[in-house]
Amino acid sequence: MRLVVQPTLEAVIEANKIVCEAGGNPHQCLSTDKIESAIASAFYPGSYPFAHGGFAKVAGALCFYLVKAHAFIDGNKRTGALTAITFLNMHGLDLEYPIDIDQDINGLAEVIDGCAGSTVNKDELKEWFERHKVYLED
């Protein structure tokens, strides 16, 4: 059996505080139940490899559920991304995707915006995470 570190309610709330503070916006949690439901949905049925597959797909599902839960007044997309990437990092993975500041291209922001706008579904987001995963150096 593989040891899997799952994000906690408190960790997700803290992630939202961080992204809101960085953006100069107030943090306010609208529903802890929605956060707990998002975490439970991503890690169903409760043991590795979960219903969504490996770590990258679980991270994609976690991001999807957190973004769609809209549990915070602000920063839902950034909180979903930060939580998912932190989960990946804790398990030896990261994401590599196109970024070009001059051309205003950020692959992660684009796919998460699509998720929030319902043009990217859960399976598409999971597959995006899977395609863009990279292994961290030891």
C-alpha positions in Angstrom: 0.0 0.0 0.0 1.3 3.5 -0.9 1.3 6.3 1.6 -0.7 9.2 0.2 -0.8 12.6 1.8 -4.1 14.3 1.1 -4.8 17.9 1.6 -6.9 18.9 4.6 -9.7 21.4 4.9 -7.3 23.6 6.9 -4.6 23.4 4.1 -7.1 24.4 1.4 -8.3 27.3 3.5 -4.7 28.4 4.1 -4.0 28.2 0.3 -6.9 30.5 -0.3 -5.6 33.0 2.3 -2.2 32.9 0.6 -3.5 33.5 -2.9 -5.9 36.2 -1.8 -3.2 38.0 0.2 -0.9 37.8 -2.8 -3.6 39.3 -5.0 -4.5 42.0 -2.5 -8.0 40.6 -2.0 -9.8 39.6 1.2 -10.1 36.0 2.1 -13.5 34.7 2.9 -14.6 31.1 3.0 -18.3 30.6 2.0 -18.6 26.9 2.8 -16.3 24.4 4.5 -18.7 21.7 3.4 -18.0 22.4 -0.2 -14.2 22.1 0.4 -14.6 18.8 2.3 -16.8 17.5 -0.5 -14.3 18.5 -3.2 -11.5 16.7 -1.3 -13.6 13.6 -0.7 -14.6 13.5 -4.4 -11.0 13.7 -5.6 -9.9 10.9 -3.2 -12.8 8.6 -3.6 -12.9 5.7 -2.6 -10.3 6.4 0.0 -7.3 4.3 -1.0 -4.7 4.6 -3.7 -5.0 4.8 -6.7 -8.4 6.2 -6.2 -11.2 6.3 -8.8 -9.3 9.0 -10.9 -6.1 7.1 -11.4 -2.5 8.1 -10.5 -1.3 11.2 -8.7 -1.6 13.5 -11.7 -5.2 12.6 -12.5 -6.1 12.8 -8.8 -4.5 16.3 -8.8 -6.6 17.3 -11.8 -9.8 16.0 -10.2 -8.9 17.8 -7.0 -8.3 21.1 -8.9 -11.6 20.6 -10.8 -13.7 19.9 -7.7 -12.2 22.9 -5.8 -12.6 25.3 -8.7 -16.2 24.2 -9.3 -17.2 24.2 -5.6 -16.7 28.0 -5.5 -16.2 27.7 -1.7 -14.5 31.1 -1.4 -15.5 34.6 -2.2 -12.3 35.0 -4.3 -9.4 33.0 -5.5 -11.2 29.7 -6.2 -9.2 29.0 -9.4 -5.8 29.9 -7.8 -6.7 27.9 -4.7 -7.5 24.8 -6.8 -4.3 25.2 -8.8 -2.1 25.8 -5.7 -3.7 22.9 -3.8 -3.3 20.5 -6.8 0.3 21.5 -7.5 1.2 21.2 -3.8 -0.3 17.7 -3.8 1.8 16.8 -6.8 4.9 18.2 -5.3 4.4 16.2 -2.1 4.4 13.0 -4.2 7.4 13.8 -6.3 5.7 15.4 -9.3 5.2 18.8 -10.8 3.6 20.4 -13.9 5.5 21.6 -17.0 3.3 23.7 -19.4 3.7 26.6 -21.8 4.4 30.0 -20.3 5.3 33.1 -22.4 4.8 36.3 -20.5 5.4 38.5 -23.6 2.6 36.7 -25.4 0.4 36.4 -22.3 0.4 32.6 -22.5 0.0 30.5 -19.4 -1.1 26.9 -20.1 -2.2 26.2 -16.5 -4.3 29.4 -16.3 -5.9 28.8 -19.6 -7.0 25.2 -18.7 -8.3 26.3 -15.3 -10.2 29.2 -16.8 -11.8 26.7 -19.1 -12.7 24.5 -16.2 -14.3 27.5 -14.4 -16.1 28.5 -17.6 -17.3 24.9 -18.2 -15.5 24.6 -21.5 -13.1 22.0 -19.9 -14.7 19.1 -18.1 -13.2 17.0 -15.3 -11.9 14.3 -17.6 -10.2 16.8 -19.8 -8.6 18.5 -16.8 -7.4 15.2 -15.5 -5.8 14.3 -18.8 -4.2 17.8 -19.0 -2.6 17.2 -15.7 -1.5 13.7 -16.8 0.1 15.0 -20.0 1.9 17.9 -18.3 3.3 16.0 -15.3 7.0 15.8 -14.7 9.0 14.0 -12.1 10.9 16.1 -9.6 14.6 15.5 -9.2 15.7 13.7 -6.0 
